[in-house]
Amino acid sequence: MSVQWNTGRPTVSGDLSLMQSLMEPRAPHKSSREAALLPFGGEAVKHRTQSVLVAGAVAATCAILVAISGCGLAATTDTSTVQQSATMVGQYQKLELTFQLPETWDNPFDRREIELIATFHTPSGRAVRVPGFYYQPYQRSRDEDGGELLTPSGPPVFKVRFAWGEVGDYRYDTSLCVDGRTRSLASGASTVAPAASPGYVRRSRRAPRYFEFDSGAPYFAIGQNMCYPDESGTYDYDRWMPKLSANGGNYLRLWLINEWNDLGLEHLPQQADDDSELGRYDQQAAWRIDHILDLADGQGISVLMCIDSFNSLLTGELYSEWERSPYNAANGGPCAQPQDFFTNPQARELFRRRLRYLVARWGYSTSVLAWEFWNEVDLTTNYSSPAVATWHEEMARHLRSIDP
């Protein structure tokens, strides 16, 4: 594989594929995010560079009669409860809004059924739309063998997470669309104060072959794969990550894939009470990822989030997972063959839906170094470089459009 740099745009060339950046370089801005496909480990990576906000612990009950633009007009009393995590936060910290909603739904991950949107108004006047996401809280403990147990610690809720780097006063509005009818929810305000955080990692404007933080400080990744836990779940990361940081490490890579991985988000049900399936995301896995990213923030570690792997589309070989893939037509999915994943309209829409959940839940985090679409995608069964390249272009454009 070779890496070429032309007019500031990275191009990854390999034996089987050619992937080019979808982003022209832009001038740095404290309240902007940029996205590019960058060379990383021989694979196409969607790199995020951005700025952030945060907030705090206020509870409010809304009683609002009308809905606003979007899916349609509703005229029902709102009994939603909204909690705001703080009223003042430092730069690049997390603002979290938690919503207890009276509505019912079949699939909370399908925006056609239910969609929560928050619009944040920055001090400089920018309006930033952030999607909400479904969240199940858990309490962790150990079993008699030292393994991790996650027990639900309350009813499921919806949350919005947001972070920004611009200092000053913010306000936000939220709206909810259910079955095509939109209503307004809570409005509120928060203040972002100066803080010592260096911000997000971005491609350097001065030396585009390198990374730097929003602060201008250089970032050079030193670390390793910590793709999935052993038997102790997040307790493994409690041991591993401080040791990595103590020895000068500032980088790790996670896999959010495959049913055998406790971090896998989309897979077939594994037990009777498992709600995970195609288009529905494993909430225990998502809770574990939350925990790992919180650890990363405290240890100064940036995380490469690998979304899928060749195993998902591999048949008849060692490490193949196609037989257990929710996208497989034999399991009720839309794809008759593994290669259909890259061209089937329903499969592409389902992947876009997964990207939306990733951005909603973790897009705020300064610890997320980049989104990596695939691990070793050229090993998939019946690999076609043109089809895969076209898919990457489509998904990169979509991811950039929804990640503020």
C-alpha positions as CSV (number, residue, x, y, z in Angstrom):
1,M,0.0,0.0,0.0
2,S,1.1,3.6,-0.7
3,V,0.0,6.9,0.7
4,Q,-0.1,9.9,-1.6
5,W,-0.7,13.5,-0.6
6,N,-2.0,15.8,-3.3
7,T,-3.2,19.4,-2.7
8,G,-3.6,18.6,1.0
9,R,-5.9,15.6,0.4
10,P,-4.9,12.1,1.5
11,T,-5.3,9.2,-0.9
12,V,-5.0,5.5,0.2
13,S,-3.9,3.2,-2.6
14,G,-3.8,-0.5,-2.2
15,D,-3.8,-3.6,-4.3
16,L,-7.5,-4.0,-4.2
17,S,-8.9,-0.6,-3.5
18,L,-8.5,3.1,-4.0
19,M,-10.0,5.5,-1.5
20,Q,-9.8,9.3,-1.6
21,S,-10.6,12.0,0.9
22,L,-14.0,13.6,0.6
23,M,-13.0,16.8,2.3
24,E,-11.1,19.8,1.1
25,P,-9.0,21.3,3.9
26,R,-10.7,24.1,5.8
27,A,-9.3,26.8,8.0
28,P,-9.3,25.8,11.7
29,H,-12.3,27.1,13.6
30,K,-12.9,26.6,17.3
31,S,-16.6,25.7,16.8
32,S,-16.3,23.6,13.7
33,R,-15.9,19.9,12.9
34,E,-14.1,18.4,9.9
35,A,-14.1,14.9,8.5
36,A,-11.8,13.1,6.1
37,L,-10.9,9.7,5.0
38,L,-7.3,9.2,6.3
39,P,-4.8,6.4,5.9
40,F,-4.6,4.4,9.1
41,G,-3.2,0.9,9.3
42,G,-3.9,0.3,5.6
43,E,-7.6,1.0,5.8
44,A,-9.9,3.9,5.2
45,V,-10.7,5.8,8.4
46,K,-13.3,8.6,8.8
47,H,-11.3,11.1,10.9
48,R,-13.2,13.6,13.1
49,T,-11.9,16.9,14.1
50,Q,-14.1,19.1,16.1
51,S,-14.9,21.4,19.0
52,V,-17.1,20.9,22.1
53,L,-19.5,21.9,24.9
54,V,-20.9,20.6,28.2
55,A,-23.5,21.0,31.0
56,G,-25.1,19.8,34.3
57,A,-27.8,18.9,37.1
58,V,-31.2,20.6,36.8
59,A,-34.6,18.8,36.7
60,A,-37.6,20.3,35.0
61,T,-41.1,19.1,34.0
62,C,-42.3,20.5,30.7
63,A,-46.0,21.4,30.0
64,I,-46.0,22.5,26.4
65,L,-49.0,22.4,24.0
66,V,-47.7,22.8,20.6
67,A,-45.2,21.2,18.2
68,I,-42.9,22.8,15.8
69,S,-41.8,22.2,12.2
70,G,-40.7,18.8,10.9
71,C,-43.0,15.8,10.7
72,G,-46.3,17.5,11.4
73,L,-48.2,19.5,14.0
74,A,-49.3,18.0,17.3
75,A,-51.5,19.5,20.0
76,T,-51.1,17.4,23.1
77,T,-49.9,18.2,26.6
78,D,-46.3,17.2,27.2
79,T,-45.6,15.3,30.4
80,S,-42.0,14.6,29.6
81,T,-39.4,15.0,32.3
82,V,-36.0,16.5,31.4
83,Q,-32.8,16.6,33.4
84,Q,-29.9,18.8,32.5
85,S,-26.5,17.6,33.9
86,A,-25.1,21.0,34.7
87,T,-25.5,24.7,34.2
88,M,-21.8,25.5,33.8
89,V,-19.1,23.3,32.3
90,G,-15.6,23.6,31.0
91,Q,-14.6,23.6,27.4
92,Y,-14.8,20.2,25.7
93,Q,-16.8,18.6,28.5
94,K,-20.1,16.9,28.1
95,L,-23.6,18.4,28.4
96,E,-26.1,15.6,28.9
97,L,-29.9,16.0,28.8
98,T,-32.0,13.0,30.0
99,F,-35.6,12.6,28.8
100,Q,-38.3,10.4,30.3
101,L,-40.9,10.3,27.6
102,P,-44.6,9.1,27.9
103,E,-44.7,7.9,24.3
104,T,-44.5,4.2,23.3
105,W,-42.7,2.7,20.3
106,D,-41.7,-0.6,18.8
107,N,-38.1,0.2,17.8
108,P,-36.5,3.2,19.6
109,F,-33.5,3.1,17.2
110,D,-35.7,3.8,14.1
111,R,-36.0,7.6,13.6
112,R,-39.1,7.0,11.5
113,E,-40.8,5.9,14.7
114,I,-39.2,8.3,17.2
115,E,-36.7,11.0,16.8
116,L,-35.4,13.4,19.4
117,I,-33.5,16.4,18.2
118,A,-31.7,19.1,20.2
119,T,-30.6,22.4,18.6
120,F,-27.8,24.2,20.4
121,H,-27.2,27.9,19.8
122,T,-23.5,28.8,20.3
123,P,-22.3,32.2,21.5
124,S,-21.2,33.0,17.9
125,G,-24.6,32.3,16.6
126,R,-24.2,28.9,15.1
127,A,-27.2,26.5,15.4
128,V,-26.0,22.9,15.9
129,R,-28.4,20.0,15.6
130,V,-27.7,16.9,17.7
131,P,-29.7,13.7,17.6
132,G,-30.9,12.0,20.8
133,F,-30.5,8.3,21.5
134,Y,-32.1,5.5,23.5
135,Y,-30.3,4.6,26.7
136,Q,-30.6,1.8,29.2
137,P,-28.8,2.4,32.5
138,Y,-26.9,-0.5,34.2
139,Q,-25.2,-1.3,37.5
140,R,-22.1,-3.5,37.1
141,S,-20.9,-6.1,39.5
142,R,-18.9,-9.3,39.5
143,D,-20.1,-12.9,39.4
144,E,-18.6,-15.7,41.5
145,D,-16.0,-16.3,38.9
146,G,-15.0,-12.6,38.6
147,G,-16.8,-12.0,35.4
148,E,-18.8,-8.9,34.7
149,L,-22.6,-8.7,35.4
150,L,-24.7,-5.8,34.2
151,T,-28.0,-5.3,35.8
152,P,-30.6,-2.7,34.7
153,S,-30.6,0.1,37.2
154,G,-33.7,2.0,36.1
155,P,-36.1,2.4,33.2
156,P,-34.8,3.2,29.7
157,V,-34.6,6.9,28.8
158,F,-33.5,9.1,25.9
159,K,-30.4,11.2,26.1
160,V,-28.7,14.0,24.2
161,R,-25.0,14.6,24.6
162,F,-23.2,17.7,23.3
163,A,-19.8,19.3,23.7
164,W,-18.2,22.4,22.1
165,G,-15.1,24.5,22.5
166,E,-16.4,28.0,22.3
167,V,-16.5,29.8,25.6
168,G,-19.7,31.7,26.5
169,D,-23.4,31.3,27.0
170,Y,-25.4,28.7,25.1
171,R,-29.1,28.0,24.8
172,Y,-30.9,25.0,23.4
173,D,-34.3,23.8,22.2
174,T,-35.5,20.2,21.9
175,S,-38.2,18.6,19.8
176,L,-39.6,15.1,19.5
177,C,-41.1,13.5,16.4
178,V,-43.2,10.3,17.0
179,D,-44.9,8.6,14.1
180,G,-44.7,11.7,11.9
181,R,-45.9,14.2,14.5
182,T,-43.5,16.7,16.1
183,R,-43.9,18.5,19.4
184,S,-41.5,20.8,21.2
185,L,-39.9,19.7,24.5
186,A,-37.6,21.6,26.8
187,S,-35.6,24.7,26.3
188,G,-32.6,25.6,28.4
189,A,-29.3,27.3,28.8
190,S,-25.8,26.6,29.9
191,T,-22.4,28.3,30.1
192,V,-19.1,27.0,28.9
193,A,-16.1,28.3,30.9
194,P,-12.4,28.2,29.9
195,A,-10.7,24.8,30.7
196,A,-7.3,23.1,30.2
197,S,-8.5,20.5,27.8
198,P,-6.6,20.5,24.5
199,G,-9.8,19.6,22.6
200,Y,-10.3,17.2,19.7
201,V,-7.6,15.7,17.5
202,R,-7.6,16.9,13.9
203,R,-5.3,16.8,10.9
204,S,-2.7,19.5,11.3
205,R,-3.1,22.5,9.0
206,R,0.6,23.2,9.2
207,A,1.7,19.7,8.5
208,P,-1.2,17.7,7.1
209,R,0.6,14.3,7.4
210,Y,0.4,14.7,11.2
211,F,-2.3,15.2,13.9
212,E,-2.8,18.0,16.4
213,F,-5.3,19.0,19.0
214,D,-7.6,22.0,18.7
215,S,-5.1,23.8,21.0
216,G,-2.4,23.3,18.4
217,A,-0.5,20.8,20.5
218,P,0.8,17.8,18.5
219,Y,-0.7,14.4,18.8
220,F,1.3,11.3,17.9
221,A,-0.5,8.0,18.6
222,I,1.3,5.5,20.8
223,G,-0.7,2.4,21.7
224,Q,-2.2,-0.8,20.6
225,N,-5.4,-2.8,19.9
226,M,-7.6,-3.4,22.9
227,C,-10.4,-4.5,20.6
228,Y,-12.5,-6.4,23.1
229,P,-12.5,-7.5,26.7
230,D,-11.7,-10.9,28.2
231,E,-14.0,-12.5,30.7
232,S,-14.1,-9.5,33.1
233,G,-15.7,-7.0,30.7
234,T,-15.0,-3.4,31.5
235,Y,-13.1,-4.5,34.6
236,D,-10.4,-5.6,32.1
237,Y,-10.2,-2.0,30.8
238,D,-10.0,-0.7,34.4
239,R,-6.7,-2.7,34.6
240,W,-5.4,-2.2,31.1
241,M,-5.9,1.5,30.4
242,P,-4.1,3.0,33.4
243,K,-1.1,0.7,32.6
244,L,-1.1,1.9,29.0
245,S,-1.2,5.6,30.1
246,A,1.4,5.1,32.8
247,N,3.8,3.7,30.2
248,G,3.3,6.6,27.8
249,G,0.4,5.3,25.7
250,N,-2.2,7.6,24.4
251,Y,-4.1,5.5,21.9
252,L,-6.2,2.3,21.6
253,R,-8.5,0.7,19.1
254,L,-11.9,-0.8,19.9
255,W,-14.1,-3.2,17.8
256,L,-17.8,-2.5,18.0
257,I,-18.6,-5.7,16.1
258,N,-19.4,-9.4,16.1
259,E,-21.6,-11.4,18.5
260,W,-18.7,-12.9,20.5
261,N,-17.4,-9.5,21.4
262,D,-19.0,-7.9,24.5
263,L,-18.7,-4.5,22.6
264,G,-20.6,-5.7,19.5
265,L,-23.6,-3.4,19.0
266,E,-25.6,-5.1,16.2
267,H,-26.0,-8.9,16.3
268,L,-28.6,-11.7,16.5
269,P,-30.2,-12.3,19.9
270,Q,-28.0,-14.4,22.1
271,Q,-30.6,-15.3,24.9
272,A,-34.3,-15.2,25.5
273,D,-34.4,-11.6,26.9
274,D,-31.9,-10.2,24.4
275,D,-33.5,-7.4,22.4
276,S,-30.5,-7.0,20.1
277,E,-31.1,-7.8,16.4
278,L,-30.9,-6.2,13.0
279,G,-31.5,-2.4,13.6
280,R,-31.5,-2.8,17.4
281,Y,-28.4,-2.1,19.4
282,D,-27.1,-4.1,22.3
283,Q,-27.5,-1.8,25.3
284,Q,-25.1,-3.7,27.5
285,A,-22.4,-3.3,24.8
286,A,-23.2,0.4,24.5
287,W,-22.9,0.9,28.3
288,R,-19.5,-0.8,28.2
289,I,-18.3,1.6,25.5
290,D,-19.5,4.5,27.6
291,H,-17.4,3.2,30.4
292,I,-14.3,2.7,28.3
293,L,-14.6,6.2,26.8
294,D,-15.0,7.7,30.3
295,L,-11.8,5.9,31.3
296,A,-10.1,7.1,28.2
297,D,-11.0,10.7,29.0
298,G,-9.5,10.4,32.5
299,Q,-6.3,8.7,31.2
300,G,-5.6,11.0,28.2
301,I,-6.2,8.2,25.7
302,S,-7.7,8.6,22.2
303,V,-9.8,5.8,20.8
304,L,-10.2,4.6,17.3
305,M,-13.7,3.2,16.9
306,C,-13.8,0.3,14.4
307,I,-17.4,-0.2,13.3
308,D,-17.3,-3.5,11.4
309,S,-14.9,-6.2,10.3
310,F,-14.4,-8.6,7.4
311,N,-15.6,-11.4,9.6
312,S,-19.2,-10.2,9.3
313,L,-19.1,-10.8,5.5
314,L,-16.8,-13.8,5.4
315,T,-18.1,-17.4,4.6
316,G,-16.7,-20.8,5.0
317,E,-13.3,-19.9,6.5
318,L,-11.7,-19.5,9.8
319,Y,-13.2,-16.5,11.8
320,S,-16.2,-16.3,9.4
321,E,-19.3,-14.7,10.9
322,W,-21.7,-14.5,7.9
323,E,-23.7,-17.5,9.0
324,R,-24.5,-15.6,12.2
325,S,-24.9,-12.1,10.7
326,P,-28.3,-10.3,11.1
327,Y,-27.8,-9.0,7.6
328,N,-27.9,-12.6,6.2
329,A,-31.2,-13.4,4.5
330,A,-31.1,-16.8,6.2
331,N,-31.4,-14.9,9.4
332,G,-34.1,-12.6,8.2
333,G,-31.7,-9.9,6.9
334,P,-31.8,-8.2,3.5
335,C,-28.7,-9.8,1.9
336,A,-28.7,-13.1,0.0
337,Q,-24.8,-12.9,-0.3
338,P,-22.2,-11.2,1.7
339,Q,-21.3,-8.8,-1.1
340,D,-24.9,-7.5,-1.2
341,F,-24.2,-5.6,2.0
342,F,-22.5,-2.9,-0.1
343,T,-25.2,-2.5,-2.7
344,N,-28.5,-3.5,-1.1
345,P,-30.6,-0.3,-0.3
346,Q,-32.0,-1.7,2.9
347,A,-28.6,-2.8,4.2
348,R,-27.1,0.6,3.4
349,E,-30.0,2.4,5.2
350,L,-29.5,0.1,8.2
351,F,-25.8,1.0,8.3
352,R,-26.6,4.7,8.1
353,R,-29.0,4.2,11.0
354,R,-26.1,2.6,13.0
355,L,-23.9,5.6,12.2
356,R,-26.6,7.9,13.5
357,Y,-26.6,6.0,16.8
358,L,-22.8,6.2,17.1
359,V,-22.8,9.9,16.5
360,A,-25.6,10.6,18.9
361,R,-24.1,8.6,21.7
362,W,-20.4,9.2,21.3
363,G,-19.9,12.0,18.8
364,Y,-19.4,14.5,21.7
365,S,-16.4,12.8,23.1
366,T,-12.9,14.2,22.7
367,S,-11.6,10.7,23.4
368,V,-13.0,9.5,20.0
369,L,-10.0,9.8,17.7
370,A,-11.8,8.6,14.5
371,W,-14.5,6.4,13.1
372,E,-13.1,3.4,11.2
373,F,-15.7,1.8,8.9
374,W,-14.0,-1.6,8.5
375,N,-11.2,-3.8,9.7
376,E,-9.6,-5.5,6.7
377,V,-12.5,-5.0,4.4
378,D,-10.6,-6.5,1.4
379,L,-10.9,-10.0,3.1
380,T,-14.7,-10.1,2.7
381,T,-16.2,-12.8,0.5
382,N,-16.4,-11.8,-3.2
383,Y,-14.8,-8.5,-2.5
384,S,-15.3,-5.9,-5.2
385,S,-13.2,-2.8,-4.9
386,P,-15.5,-0.5,-7.0
387,A,-18.6,-1.4,-5.0
388,V,-16.8,-1.0,-1.7
389,A,-15.2,2.3,-2.7
390,T,-18.6,3.7,-3.7
391,W,-20.1,2.5,-0.4
392,H,-17.3,4.2,1.6
393,E,-17.9,7.5,-0.3
394,E,-21.6,7.4,0.5
395,M,-21.1,6.5,4.2
396,A,-18.3,9.1,4.7
397,R,-20.5,11.8,3.2
398,H,-23.4,10.8,5.4
399,L,-21.3,10.5,8.5
400,R,-19.8,14.0,7.9
401,S,-23.3,15.4,7.4
402,I,-24.6,14.1,10.8
403,D,-21.6,14.5,13.0
404,P,-21.5,18.2,14.2
